[in-house]
Amino acid sequence: MKKLFLLLLPGALLLAGNAEAQLQKGTKYWGATISTDGHSLHSESLPSVESKSNNHNIAPSIQAGWMFKDNRMFGLRLSSVVALRKGISEQQGNKNENVSNYTSVGLSPFIRHYKSINEKWAIFLQTGFEGAYFRTKDKYTNITEHENGYGLGIYVLPGISYWVTPRFALESDVNVLSLALNYTSMEDVNNFNFSAGVTSGIQSYFGIRASWYLQKSN
């Protein structure tokens, strides 16, 4: 059923009827979101073994766009990810420490197609290209390593918007139905992968983004 919905969604969007005021040609769009997660663990076991780990992630992003025709938006998304990892293990006076910092910055131009359900709700399908720069720093006790890299990808991502007021909306990407094709290069390691949200775990299926739709003044 999920796969069938993903296949039918583009056709439904292409058959979109009249645009609501927020989706008419000339409307400007701004969106912002930030997501965080992490955990801290501390364990002890015999004989004299102690371990600690801290993992923290933060991922802010902003989007801007404009409706170049009714129900059609061109936009740009600027996103970043900061991930911090720290692990310490100690056994009989021997201490090992592992610290890893990961940072990425990405820029994505995209086209978004809307289908109005009513004056409050709309579904959309966002298709885009993304380029990103990565940097990692790993420290193992007394050894520090640095790596830089880049990534390129294309994606298809459906979502839904709900207008709280005529200008302010909450929207969510529906990652469960997303498709992505990515290439990444980190020093001497290159990866090429395809991912489909229909086959992924339930985690991070949805995320809420604050959005503003600013119509032209008459």
Backbone torsions as a table, in degrees:
resi	resn	phi	psi	omega
1	MET	NA	-42.8	179.7
2	LYS	-62.9	-43.0	178.9
3	LYS	-64.0	-40.2	179.1
4	LEU	-63.0	-42.1	178.7
5	PHE	-61.3	-41.6	180.0
6	LEU	-63.8	-38.1	-179.9
7	LEU	-71.5	-33.5	-177.3
8	LEU	-84.3	-22.3	-175.4
9	LEU	-59.7	-45.5	178.8
10	PRO	-58.6	-38.9	177.9
11	GLY	-64.4	-39.7	178.4
12	ALA	-63.2	-38.5	-179.5
13	LEU	-69.9	-37.2	179.0
14	LEU	-66.9	-22.0	179.3
15	LEU	-95.5	14.9	-177.5
16	ALA	-57.1	140.9	-179.5
17	GLY	-92.4	-138.3	-178.2
18	ASN	-63.7	142.8	-179.8
19	ALA	-85.9	141.5	168.7
20	GLU	-69.1	165.5	-174.6
21	ALA	-55.4	-38.8	-177.4
22	GLN	-68.1	-19.3	-174.0
23	LEU	-109.5	15.7	179.8
24	GLN	-84.1	156.2	-178.9
25	LYS	-53.4	134.8	178.7
26	GLY	99.1	-14.3	179.7
27	THR	-67.7	136.3	176.5
28	LYS	-97.8	150.1	-173.2
29	TYR	-132.0	137.7	172.3
30	TRP	-134.7	139.1	178.3
31	GLY	-142.6	147.1	179.8
32	ALA	-146.9	143.7	177.6
33	THR	-152.5	157.1	174.6
34	ILE	-147.0	133.1	178.6
35	SER	-127.4	144.6	179.7
36	THR	-139.2	151.8	171.8
37	ASP	-160.6	166.7	-179.4
38	GLY	166.5	174.1	177.3
39	HIS	-159.5	159.8	175.8
40	SER	-130.0	132.0	-178.4
41	LEU	-128.2	143.9	177.6
42	HIS	-141.9	122.0	-178.3
43	SER	-135.1	150.8	177.0
44	GLU	-134.7	141.0	177.9
45	SER	-149.5	162.8	-179.9
46	LEU	-91.1	148.2	0.5
47	PRO	-92.2	116.7	172.6
48	SER	52.5	48.8	177.4
49	VAL	-113.5	127.1	-180.0
50	GLU	-132.7	135.9	179.1
51	SER	-138.5	144.9	177.9
52	LYS	-134.6	144.8	175.5
53	SER	-145.6	141.6	178.1
54	ASN	-133.8	123.2	177.6
55	ASN	-125.8	126.1	-179.3
56	HIS	-139.8	135.3	179.6
57	ASN	-129.5	143.0	173.4
58	ILE	-139.7	134.8	-174.5
59	ALA	-139.7	87.4	175.7
60	PRO	-86.5	152.9	175.5
61	SER	-154.4	152.4	175.1
62	ILE	-131.4	151.6	179.1
63	GLN	-135.5	146.7	175.6
64	ALA	-141.4	146.2	-180.0
65	GLY	-167.5	178.8	175.8
66	TRP	-149.4	150.9	-179.3
67	MET	-81.6	108.3	-179.8
68	PHE	-83.0	-12.9	168.8
69	LYS	-159.0	168.7	-180.0
70	ASP	-56.4	131.5	177.4
71	ASN	67.3	11.5	-180.0
72	ARG	-130.7	127.5	-179.2
73	MET	-124.2	139.4	166.4
74	PHE	-107.1	134.8	-177.4
75	GLY	-148.1	172.9	175.8
76	LEU	-129.9	137.1	177.6
77	ARG	-120.6	128.6	174.9
78	LEU	-110.8	121.2	-175.7
79	SER	-131.9	157.6	177.5
80	SER	-148.9	156.4	177.7
81	VAL	-137.0	132.4	173.4
82	VAL	-124.1	122.0	-179.4
83	ALA	-124.1	128.2	-179.2
84	LEU	-119.0	128.4	179.5
85	ARG	-128.9	135.1	176.4
86	LYS	-144.8	126.9	178.4
87	GLY	-132.0	136.5	180.0
88	ILE	-131.8	129.4	175.0
89	SER	-129.2	139.8	-177.9
90	GLU	-137.6	129.3	179.3
91	GLN	-140.3	119.2	177.8
92	GLN	48.9	48.2	176.5
93	GLY	85.0	-9.6	177.9
94	ASN	-93.8	122.0	-174.7
95	LYS	-115.4	129.7	176.3
96	ASN	-121.0	135.4	-178.2
97	GLU	-127.5	136.1	179.4
98	ASN	-129.7	117.4	-179.8
99	VAL	-123.0	130.2	-179.4
100	SER	-133.1	128.8	176.3
101	ASN	-120.4	128.4	179.6
102	TYR	-124.6	132.8	178.7
103	THR	-135.1	137.7	174.9
104	SER	-140.6	147.9	175.6
105	VAL	-131.7	128.5	-177.0
106	GLY	-130.2	149.7	177.2
107	LEU	-128.3	130.9	-175.1
108	SER	-135.3	113.2	166.5
109	PRO	-79.0	143.2	-176.8
110	PHE	-148.7	160.1	171.5
111	ILE	-116.9	131.5	179.7
112	ARG	-120.1	129.4	178.4
113	HIS	-108.6	127.2	-177.6
114	TYR	-106.7	152.3	168.6
115	LYS	-133.2	112.1	-179.9
116	SER	-71.0	134.2	172.4
117	ILE	-93.5	-46.7	172.0
118	ASN	-158.2	-166.9	-176.1
119	GLU	-69.3	-13.6	-179.3
120	LYS	-104.9	-29.3	-171.4
121	TRP	-121.0	146.8	172.9
122	ALA	-152.6	149.4	171.3
123	ILE	-106.7	156.5	179.2
124	PHE	-144.1	161.0	175.1
125	LEU	-128.6	118.7	-176.0
126	GLN	-108.9	124.9	178.5
127	THR	-119.0	129.4	-175.2
128	GLY	-151.8	168.6	173.9
129	PHE	-116.3	138.2	-176.9
130	GLU	-131.5	135.8	172.0
131	GLY	-120.6	141.2	-175.9
132	ALA	-142.9	151.6	175.0
133	TYR	-114.4	133.5	-178.3
134	PHE	-117.9	149.5	173.7
135	ARG	-145.0	131.5	178.2
136	THR	-126.9	149.4	174.9
137	LYS	-135.9	118.9	-178.7
138	ASP	-119.4	133.2	178.5
139	LYS	-125.1	120.2	178.1
140	TYR	-113.8	100.3	-177.0
141	THR	55.3	-96.4	-177.8
142	ASN	-110.9	11.8	-179.1
143	ILE	-113.8	129.4	179.7
144	THR	-119.7	131.3	179.8
145	GLU	-125.9	144.3	178.1
146	HIS	-122.7	143.5	174.5
147	GLU	-140.2	139.7	174.6
148	ASN	-121.7	153.2	179.2
149	GLY	-165.8	-175.9	-179.9
150	TYR	-146.2	163.2	177.9
151	GLY	-140.6	149.5	177.2
152	LEU	-133.4	143.7	-179.6
153	GLY	-165.3	162.1	171.8
154	ILE	-125.5	150.6	-176.3
155	TYR	-150.0	158.2	172.7
156	VAL	-128.3	123.3	-171.9
157	LEU	-138.0	112.3	175.5
158	PRO	-81.5	164.6	179.2
159	GLY	-167.3	-177.6	-178.0
160	ILE	-141.7	142.7	179.5
161	SER	-120.8	142.4	175.7
162	TYR	-130.2	122.9	-178.4
163	TRP	-88.8	113.3	175.9
164	VAL	-73.0	-42.0	173.0
165	THR	-131.5	170.8	179.3
166	PRO	-56.9	-23.5	-177.8
167	ARG	-108.9	-21.1	-174.6
168	PHE	-113.8	131.4	-178.0
169	ALA	-134.8	153.6	168.6
170	LEU	-108.4	132.8	-179.3
171	GLU	-134.5	157.5	-177.3
172	SER	-138.3	132.2	169.7
173	ASP	-78.9	139.3	-178.9
174	VAL	-103.1	84.3	-174.4
175	ASN	-64.8	-19.3	179.2
176	VAL	-61.5	-21.9	-178.5
177	LEU	-114.0	17.1	-175.8
178	SER	-82.6	156.5	174.3
179	LEU	-131.8	140.5	-178.9
180	ALA	-150.5	144.0	176.6
181	LEU	-126.8	119.2	-170.1
182	ASN	-131.6	147.9	171.9
183	TYR	-128.9	130.0	178.0
184	THR	-129.1	147.1	179.0
185	SER	-134.6	119.5	177.2
186	MET	-126.5	104.5	-177.1
187	GLU	53.2	-113.2	-177.3
188	ASP	-97.1	9.2	-177.7
189	VAL	-112.9	122.1	178.7
190	ASN	-117.7	137.3	179.9
191	ASN	-131.3	141.0	175.0
192	PHE	-130.1	124.4	-177.0
193	ASN	-145.8	155.4	175.2
194	PHE	-119.6	134.0	178.9
195	SER	-131.2	145.8	178.3
196	ALA	-131.8	125.5	-178.5
197	GLY	-62.0	-25.0	-178.8
198	VAL	-66.2	-15.5	-179.4
199	THR	-112.4	4.3	-176.7
200	SER	-90.8	174.3	177.6
201	GLY	-73.6	170.1	-175.5
202	ILE	-71.4	-17.9	-176.9
203	GLN	-62.2	143.4	174.8
204	SER	56.2	34.1	173.8
205	TYR	-67.8	-37.8	-173.8
206	PHE	-128.8	148.7	173.8
207	GLY	-149.1	139.9	-175.6
208	ILE	-94.7	135.2	178.7
209	ARG	-125.3	135.9	174.4
210	ALA	-83.7	134.3	-174.6
211	SER	-138.0	147.6	178.0
212	TRP	-125.7	130.9	178.0
213	TYR	-116.5	113.7	-173.1
214	LEU	-112.2	108.4	-178.4
215	GLN	-77.6	155.1	175.7
216	LYS	-67.6	143.1	176.0
217	SER	-77.4	141.4	178.5
218	ASN	-76.6	NA	NA
